[in-house]
Amino acid sequence: MSLTEGPFYTPDSPEKTDFRDDGSGDAVTLTGRVVDTRCQPVAGAVVDLWHADDLGRYDNSGYRYRGHVRTGTDGSYRFETIRPGYYGSRTRHYHVKIAAPRRRVLTTQLYLPGEPRNDSDWLFREALLVSLDRAHRVLVASFEFVVPVG
Ligand SMILES: [Fe+2]
């Protein structure tokens, strides 16, 4: 499902999947696949990710915590990043745009389960919760994006 991009999107992010040097915070691997409504993997989709730092601040002049990757032939994507901080009335969230070949851009946000602020954030959607796992000291957040059949 789609959701507003909010006020802090910056176009033309660099191709970048490792945000860990952009600042400090709890490590999160954000990973999953882009599939179409027939559950077929979508290769070559651009997954553009941006989010706040661990104190809830966006980099609006540069590209800290901003980057994109292209899905592989299996539709997979993977980012090494952190758990974003919250700000204002917002709970922790990631912003994402999925630009798949010959399809309309999907703009949405992802949420983390078990966050106390989820219930009071009017933009929170349960359908946009990631699945959380823990691998060693890294939280692994998984989400499958569904785009229309091209
Ligand atoms: Fe945001």
py3Dmol code that shows the C-alpha trace and the ligand (Angstrom):
import py3Dmol

protein = """\
ATOM      1  CA  MET A   1       0.000   0.000   0.000  1.00  0.00           C
ATOM      2  CA  SER A   2       1.117   3.546  -0.634  1.00  0.00           C
ATOM      3  CA  LEU A   3       1.565   6.335   1.882  1.00  0.00           C
ATOM      4  CA  THR A   4       2.658   9.992   1.684  1.00  0.00           C
ATOM      5  CA  GLU A   5       6.325  10.740   1.001  1.00  0.00           C
ATOM      6  CA  GLY A   6       6.255  13.483   3.667  1.00  0.00           C
ATOM      7  CA  PRO A   7       8.216  16.741   3.500  1.00  0.00           C
ATOM      8  CA  PHE A   8      11.780  15.392   3.518  1.00  0.00           C
ATOM      9  CA  TYR A   9      12.269  13.571   0.215  1.00  0.00           C
ATOM     10  CA  THR A  10      15.391  14.512  -1.765  1.00  0.00           C
ATOM     11  CA  PRO A  11      15.539  13.315  -5.388  1.00  0.00           C
ATOM     12  CA  ASP A  12      18.644  11.852  -7.061  1.00  0.00           C
ATOM     13  CA  SER A  13      19.947   9.947  -4.059  1.00  0.00           C
ATOM     14  CA  PRO A  14      23.236   8.110  -4.591  1.00  0.00           C
ATOM     15  CA  GLU A  15      23.392   4.390  -5.319  1.00  0.00           C
ATOM     16  CA  LYS A  16      24.228   3.255  -1.799  1.00  0.00           C
ATOM     17  CA  THR A  17      23.200   0.381   0.435  1.00  0.00           C
ATOM     18  CA  ASP A  18      25.392   0.904   3.496  1.00  0.00           C
ATOM     19  CA  PHE A  19      24.280   3.820   5.687  1.00  0.00           C
ATOM     20  CA  ARG A  20      26.186   2.732   8.803  1.00  0.00           C
ATOM     21  CA  ASP A  21      28.895   5.365   8.431  1.00  0.00           C
ATOM     22  CA  ASP A  22      26.255   8.118   8.230  1.00  0.00           C
ATOM     23  CA  GLY A  23      25.980   8.238  12.031  1.00  0.00           C
ATOM     24  CA  SER A  24      25.391   6.140  15.112  1.00  0.00           C
ATOM     25  CA  GLY A  25      22.394   4.065  16.078  1.00  0.00           C
ATOM     26  CA  ASP A  26      21.147   0.517  16.508  1.00  0.00           C
ATOM     27  CA  ALA A  27      22.112  -1.502  13.444  1.00  0.00           C
ATOM     28  CA  VAL A  28      19.275  -2.662  11.203  1.00  0.00           C
ATOM     29  CA  THR A  29      19.477  -4.695   8.012  1.00  0.00           C
ATOM     30  CA  LEU A  30      16.461  -3.761   5.897  1.00  0.00           C
ATOM     31  CA  THR A  31      15.885  -6.420   3.300  1.00  0.00           C
ATOM     32  CA  GLY A  32      13.257  -8.186   1.218  1.00  0.00           C
ATOM     33  CA  ARG A  33      11.931  -8.444  -2.300  1.00  0.00           C
ATOM     34  CA  VAL A  34       9.886  -6.524  -4.811  1.00  0.00           C
ATOM     35  CA  VAL A  35       7.254  -8.764  -6.390  1.00  0.00           C
ATOM     36  CA  ASP A  36       4.270  -8.168  -8.645  1.00  0.00           C
ATOM     37  CA  THR A  37       0.662  -9.069  -7.883  1.00  0.00           C
ATOM     38  CA  ARG A  38       1.301 -12.540  -9.367  1.00  0.00           C
ATOM     39  CA  CYS A  39       4.106 -13.045  -6.805  1.00  0.00           C
ATOM     40  CA  GLN A  40       6.762 -12.915  -9.549  1.00  0.00           C
ATOM     41  CA  PRO A  41      10.033 -11.170  -8.579  1.00  0.00           C
ATOM     42  CA  VAL A  42      10.562  -7.754 -10.164  1.00  0.00           C
ATOM     43  CA  ALA A  43      14.167  -7.275 -11.282  1.00  0.00           C
ATOM     44  CA  GLY A  44      15.723  -3.872 -11.913  1.00  0.00           C
ATOM     45  CA  ALA A  45      13.354  -1.963  -9.642  1.00  0.00           C
ATOM     46  CA  VAL A  46      14.938   1.065  -7.968  1.00  0.00           C
ATOM     47  CA  VAL A  47      14.368   0.990  -4.199  1.00  0.00           C
ATOM     48  CA  ASP A  48      15.008   4.491  -2.831  1.00  0.00           C
ATOM     49  CA  LEU A  49      15.285   4.651   0.980  1.00  0.00           C
ATOM     50  CA  TRP A  50      15.462   7.700   3.235  1.00  0.00           C
ATOM     51  CA  HIS A  51      14.927   8.154   6.962  1.00  0.00           C
ATOM     52  CA  ALA A  52      15.795  10.171  10.053  1.00  0.00           C
ATOM     53  CA  ASP A  53      18.956   9.619  12.075  1.00  0.00           C
ATOM     54  CA  ASP A  54      18.769   8.093  15.558  1.00  0.00           C
ATOM     55  CA  LEU A  55      17.762  11.479  17.002  1.00  0.00           C
ATOM     56  CA  GLY A  56      14.917  11.971  14.542  1.00  0.00           C
ATOM     57  CA  ARG A  57      16.699  14.449  12.272  1.00  0.00           C
ATOM     58  CA  TYR A  58      16.751  14.390   8.467  1.00  0.00           C
ATOM     59  CA  ASP A  59      19.725  15.476   6.413  1.00  0.00           C
ATOM     60  CA  ASN A  60      18.041  17.981   4.111  1.00  0.00           C
ATOM     61  CA  SER A  61      21.226  19.355   2.560  1.00  0.00           C
ATOM     62  CA  GLY A  62      23.086  16.113   1.823  1.00  0.00           C
ATOM     63  CA  TYR A  63      22.510  12.378   1.550  1.00  0.00           C
ATOM     64  CA  ARG A  64      23.029  10.983   5.051  1.00  0.00           C
ATOM     65  CA  TYR A  65      20.565   8.094   5.434  1.00  0.00           C
ATOM     66  CA  ARG A  66      19.548   8.441   1.805  1.00  0.00           C
ATOM     67  CA  GLY A  67      20.354   6.020  -0.991  1.00  0.00           C
ATOM     68  CA  HIS A  68      18.981   3.645  -3.574  1.00  0.00           C
ATOM     69  CA  VAL A  69      19.651   0.178  -4.896  1.00  0.00           C
ATOM     70  CA  ARG A  70      18.381  -1.826  -7.865  1.00  0.00           C
ATOM     71  CA  THR A  71      16.740  -5.189  -7.229  1.00  0.00           C
ATOM     72  CA  GLY A  72      18.498  -8.312  -8.470  1.00  0.00           C
ATOM     73  CA  THR A  73      16.990 -10.934 -10.752  1.00  0.00           C
ATOM     74  CA  ASP A  74      15.288 -12.479  -7.724  1.00  0.00           C
ATOM     75  CA  GLY A  75      13.680  -9.112  -6.886  1.00  0.00           C
ATOM     76  CA  SER A  76      15.754  -8.746  -3.731  1.00  0.00           C
ATOM     77  CA  TYR A  77      17.081  -5.591  -2.086  1.00  0.00           C
ATOM     78  CA  ARG A  78      19.167  -5.039   1.025  1.00  0.00           C
ATOM     79  CA  PHE A  79      20.298  -2.006   3.029  1.00  0.00           C
ATOM     80  CA  GLU A  80      22.580  -1.846   6.063  1.00  0.00           C
ATOM     81  CA  THR A  81      21.299   1.002   8.183  1.00  0.00           C
ATOM     82  CA  ILE A  82      20.068   1.953  11.654  1.00  0.00           C
ATOM     83  CA  ARG A  83      16.829   2.188  13.576  1.00  0.00           C
ATOM     84  CA  PRO A  84      15.566   5.724  12.888  1.00  0.00           C
ATOM     85  CA  GLY A  85      14.644   8.019  15.764  1.00  0.00           C
ATOM     86  CA  TYR A  86      11.181   9.487  16.184  1.00  0.00           C
ATOM     87  CA  TYR A  87      10.254  13.136  15.863  1.00  0.00           C
ATOM     88  CA  GLY A  88       7.202  15.297  16.458  1.00  0.00           C
ATOM     89  CA  SER A  89       4.077  13.174  16.316  1.00  0.00           C
ATOM     90  CA  ARG A  90       5.778  10.457  14.244  1.00  0.00           C
ATOM     91  CA  THR A  91       6.744   6.980  15.364  1.00  0.00           C
ATOM     92  CA  ARG A  92       9.927   5.384  13.983  1.00  0.00           C
ATOM     93  CA  HIS A  93       9.597   4.880  10.220  1.00  0.00           C
ATOM     94  CA  TYR A  94      11.452   4.422   6.960  1.00  0.00           C
ATOM     95  CA  HIS A  95      10.466   6.183   3.742  1.00  0.00           C
ATOM     96  CA  VAL A  96      10.657   4.242   0.491  1.00  0.00           C
ATOM     97  CA  LYS A  97       9.987   4.785  -3.200  1.00  0.00           C
ATOM     98  CA  ILE A  98       9.887   1.786  -5.532  1.00  0.00           C
ATOM     99  CA  ALA A  99      10.355   2.600  -9.202  1.00  0.00           C
ATOM    100  CA  ALA A 100       9.846  -0.625 -11.146  1.00  0.00           C
ATOM    101  CA  PRO A 101      10.262  -0.679 -14.924  1.00  0.00           C
ATOM    102  CA  ARG A 102       7.039   0.320 -16.760  1.00  0.00           C
ATOM    103  CA  ARG A 103       5.104   0.755 -13.512  1.00  0.00           C
ATOM    104  CA  ARG A 104       3.905   3.717 -11.518  1.00  0.00           C
ATOM    105  CA  VAL A 105       6.201   4.709  -8.655  1.00  0.00           C
ATOM    106  CA  LEU A 106       5.110   3.276  -5.309  1.00  0.00           C
ATOM    107  CA  THR A 107       5.757   5.702  -2.427  1.00  0.00           C
ATOM    108  CA  THR A 108       5.276   4.374   1.074  1.00  0.00           C
ATOM    109  CA  GLN A 109       6.634   4.093   4.623  1.00  0.00           C
ATOM    110  CA  LEU A 110       7.641   1.139   6.792  1.00  0.00           C
ATOM    111  CA  TYR A 111       7.125   0.671  10.517  1.00  0.00           C
ATOM    112  CA  LEU A 112       8.703  -1.398  13.267  1.00  0.00           C
ATOM    113  CA  PRO A 113       6.556  -3.698  15.410  1.00  0.00           C
ATOM    114  CA  GLY A 114       6.290  -3.081  19.144  1.00  0.00           C
ATOM    115  CA  GLU A 115       7.021   0.637  19.047  1.00  0.00           C
ATOM    116  CA  PRO A 116       5.125   2.527  21.775  1.00  0.00           C
ATOM    117  CA  ARG A 117       4.422   5.440  19.446  1.00  0.00           C
ATOM    118  CA  ASN A 118       2.835   3.359  16.676  1.00  0.00           C
ATOM    119  CA  ASP A 119      -0.637   3.670  18.192  1.00  0.00           C
ATOM    120  CA  SER A 120      -0.606   7.455  18.370  1.00  0.00           C
ATOM    121  CA  ASP A 121       0.842   8.139  14.893  1.00  0.00           C
ATOM    122  CA  TRP A 122      -2.070   8.778  12.484  1.00  0.00           C
ATOM    123  CA  LEU A 123       0.113   7.721   9.532  1.00  0.00           C
ATOM    124  CA  PHE A 124       0.874   4.332  11.061  1.00  0.00           C
ATOM    125  CA  ARG A 125      -0.477   1.344   9.075  1.00  0.00           C
ATOM    126  CA  GLU A 126      -0.286  -2.216  10.337  1.00  0.00           C
ATOM    127  CA  ALA A 127       0.036  -3.467   6.738  1.00  0.00           C
ATOM    128  CA  LEU A 128       3.361  -1.620   6.556  1.00  0.00           C
ATOM    129  CA  LEU A 129       5.008  -3.335   9.522  1.00  0.00           C
ATOM    130  CA  VAL A 130       8.292  -5.090   8.796  1.00  0.00           C
ATOM    131  CA  SER A 131       9.027  -8.557  10.174  1.00  0.00           C
ATOM    132  CA  LEU A 132      11.801  -8.363  12.730  1.00  0.00           C
ATOM    133  CA  ASP A 133      14.454 -10.946  13.394  1.00  0.00           C
ATOM    134  CA  ARG A 134      17.750 -10.744  15.182  1.00  0.00           C
ATOM    135  CA  ALA A 135      20.982 -12.013  13.643  1.00  0.00           C
ATOM    136  CA  HIS A 136      23.845 -11.668  16.124  1.00  0.00           C
ATOM    137  CA  ARG A 137      23.651  -8.010  17.153  1.00  0.00           C
ATOM    138  CA  VAL A 138      21.842  -6.763  14.077  1.00  0.00           C
ATOM    139  CA  LEU A 139      18.087  -6.397  13.775  1.00  0.00           C
ATOM    140  CA  VAL A 140      16.915  -7.792  10.453  1.00  0.00           C
ATOM    141  CA  ALA A 141      13.791  -6.045   9.160  1.00  0.00           C
ATOM    142  CA  SER A 142      12.089  -7.738   6.203  1.00  0.00           C
ATOM    143  CA  PHE A 143       9.415  -6.399   3.910  1.00  0.00           C
ATOM    144  CA  GLU A 144       7.992  -7.533   0.570  1.00  0.00           C
ATOM    145  CA  PHE A 145       6.772  -4.747  -1.718  1.00  0.00           C
ATOM    146  CA  VAL A 146       4.014  -5.609  -4.162  1.00  0.00           C
ATOM    147  CA  VAL A 147       3.739  -3.641  -7.412  1.00  0.00           C
ATOM    148  CA  PRO A 148       1.197  -4.111 -10.216  1.00  0.00           C
ATOM    149  CA  VAL A 149       1.955  -6.563 -12.997  1.00  0.00           C
ATOM    150  CA  GLY A 150       3.803  -4.643 -15.733  1.00  0.00           C
TER     151      GLY A 150
END
"""
ligand_1 = """\
1
LIG
Fe 9.600 10.882 8.000
"""
view = py3Dmol.view(width=600, height=400)
view.addModel(protein, "pdb")
view.setStyle({"model": 0}, {"cartoon": {"style": "trace"}})
view.addModel(ligand_1, "xyz")
view.setStyle({"model": 1}, {"stick": {}})
view.zoomTo()
view.show()
